[in-house]
Amino acid sequence: MVQDTETGLVFDGGGFVRQPFALRVAQANALFGALYLLLATRLVLTYVGVDAASFAVWVRHVTAPFVLPLVQLVSDGTDPAGHPIAWSIVIALVVYGIVHGLLVRTLRAIGRPHFEMD
């Protein structure tokens, strides 16, 4: 049995098998990727001023729990052209990026095989 510690792929018995921790890393990457996409979409929709469209309402509704703590701490601003900039969303992207990085590093450290020296 041979394992690639970066991807979690294990070559065993003529085929590739994924370890459970590698699957958790992949799931974490997928979930955070979806969150980043939704937050970036909300940031762009806010910047261009789309408020009444049903898609914009849905994106705001889905991302509200992730942005709400920061909305109360940081006030939004405008750029020189007068477009609104949602600083709370920008900070949320940074904070969730840090959390994502720490989670993936932790999962990879836990899932890394430990070899004992005889």
N, C-alpha and C positions, 0 to 999 in steps of 0.2 A: 504494500500500500504506500503510495506516494502522495503527499499533499502540498499544494501551492498555498503558502501562508497568506498571500495577498488576496487571492480570489476565493479561497476556501474550497477549491475544486480538489477532489480526491480521485485518484486513478486506482481503482480496485477491481480485480477480477475481469479485466478487459473493458471496463466502462468507466465513465466519469460519474461521480456522486457528489452532491453538495452537502456540506456539513450544516447542521442547524444554525450555527452562529453566522455563517455566511449568508444564509437565507434571511436572518434578522437584519443584517447589514443592508442587503438588497432591498428589503421592505422599508427600512428606515430611509434609504436613499430615494425610493419611490414616493413615500409619503412627504418627505421634505421637498422633493422636487415639485410635487403638486401644490404644496403650500407656497413655494417661491413663485410658481407660475400665477397662482391666484392673487398673491400680494402685488406682484409686478403689474398684473392686469388692472387691479384696483388703482394702483399708482398712476398708470397711464390714463385710465378713464377719469380719474380726478383731475389730472393735469389738463386734459382737453375739455373738461367741463361737461361730460356726459353724466346726467343725473337721473333722467326720467325713463331711460330705456330699461326694458325688463331685464336684460342681461346685466346691466350695471347694478340694478337693484339686487339681483341674485348674488353677484360677486360681493357686494357690500354686506349682504346678509350672511354669506358663508364665511367671510373673513373677519367679521365683527368680533368674535370671541378672541381672535389672535391679536387684534389691534387695540381693543378696548383699554387694556391697562396703560398703554402708551399714549392714547388720545387724551387721557386725563392728565398726563404729565407734561406733554410737549404741545406747544401751540403750532398750528400750521402757518405757513408764510406764503409769499408770492415772489415770483421772479420779476426781473425788470420789465418784462412785457405784460405783467399783470396776471399771469396764469397761476393758479393755486398750486402750492407744493405741500404735499402731506408729509411732513417730517416724521410723524409717528409711523407711517408705513415704511419709510426709509430706515428708521431705527429698528423697526420690527424685522426687516430683512436682515440686518446686521446681527441682531440678537439671535434670531433663529438660525442663522448661519453658524454662529459660535456654538450654540446648543447642538446642532447637527454634527459639527465636527467633533465635539467632545463625545457624543453618543457613538458615532462610528468608530472613533479611536478606542473607546471602552469595549465595544463589542468585538473589535478585532483583537484587542489584548486578551480578552477572556477566551476567545475561540482559537487563539494561537496554540499549537501543540507544544507541550513541554517535554523536552528530552532529558532523561537522566543519564549521567555519566557513571559508568561502572568502575 
